[in-house]
Amino acid sequence: MARHETGKLPQSIDETIAMLEAHDYLAGTALATVLFLALRMKRPLFLEGEAGVGKTEIAKVLAQALDRPLIRLQCYEGLDVASAVYEWNYPAQMLEIRLSEATGTVDRQRIESDIFSERFLIRRPVLQAISTVAGRAPVFLIDELDRTDEAFEAFLLEVLSDFQVTIPELGTIKSSEPPIVIITTNRTREIHDALKRRCLYHWVDYPKAAQELEIIRRKVPGCNAMLSREIVAYVQKLRSVDLFKNPGVAETIDWATALTELDALALDPEKVADTLGTLLKYQDDIARIESAEGRRLLAEVKAELAQG
């Protein structure tokens, strides 16, 4: 396996896999390939998939592995330019005006020039991401883009095209080096094709059993081997059930951690029922798995592991 040197961009797909593995992120060849290409081509990487499958974690691992700052724009309904890009520090500006008046300064043009300067500018994530020194471009995570509205998506389209922001009072601020952009979405709504065309795309799926077992081994080292196998097998079966929200990898890790804290050595119906709140987040799903169906799944898991 190729090795990756911290702080440097990977030079191959194998090195990309090694870079992620060094920070306990297990990626398949397809994900490592698209990530490697996004870094080489300097294109945003658009990651789509269910919540809890590790999309956000990729940006965090990249920032650590490349020794770059991580700038995160957490999207939500109603997100606007003032919250995402920049705004002026109005209280400080008003105080400056009052001080100027108190000292007898009456040059309105000079006062206006002073209060609309960098000193009073509050940089939000978008402006922070493009206001960096060459060679130290940050990892810019635009998280859960599907939570915003189409108006903000259209604004973001312009930013991703030129990596610049125009501030009427100051002029245009352009990035000396484009940030490494990771965009995530849980697909609660479709993102416009115009934005997707500017990105490389990858669907992040739930991991296979062997991969999820290795994730548990790395993330919850105190979980004993038999319990880890039962947890993974049970979660894999749960994802085939028609639940309102399937458990993601994050929930699998939480469940393994909770059972380890309880000194569990193996799954039993009582422990499953008592700890389902770490794995499932909707009462209808919990009620369904607490019933005979949950016990049937556990019996299947025990039988399959005993055979194999």
Number of C-alpha atoms within 10 A of each C-alpha: 7 13 13 22 12 13 14 12 17 23 13 16 19 17 19 26 25 22 28 19 14 15 14 15 19 22 20 12 13 13 19 21 17 18 26 21 16 20 17 13 10 16 19 25 24 25 24 21 18 19 22 19 19 22 25 20 13 19 25 20 20 24 20 18 20 19 15 20 18 21 21 20 21 15 21 14 11 12 16 16 14 12 16 19 19 19 15 17 14 13 10 13 20 12 12 16 18 13 12 15 13 10 8 9 13 12 10 11 8 10 16 13 11 15 21 16 13 11 12 17 16 16 18 18 20 25 21 19 28 22 22 18 11 11 11 16 20 25 25 27 28 22 21 22 27 21 18 18 17 14 12 17 17 13 12 19 17 13 17 18 10 11 21 20 19 12 12 8 11 12 9 11 14 17 20 16 18 25 29 22 23 26 23 27 24 19 16 12 12 11 16 12 9 11 17 15 11 15 20 18 18 18 15 20 15 20 18 10 14 11 15 23 20 17 21 24 19 16 16 18 14 15 22 17 15 12 17 28 22 20 25 25 22 21 22 21 14 18 14 9 14 9 16 12 14 23 23 22 21 14 20 25 22 19 23 27 19 17 22 19 11 11 12 15 15 17 18 13 15 10 13 20 16 11 17 18 16 18 22 22 15 13 12 12 18 18 13 12 21 17 12 11 13 19 17 13 18 22 14 15 21 18 11 12 12 8 6 5
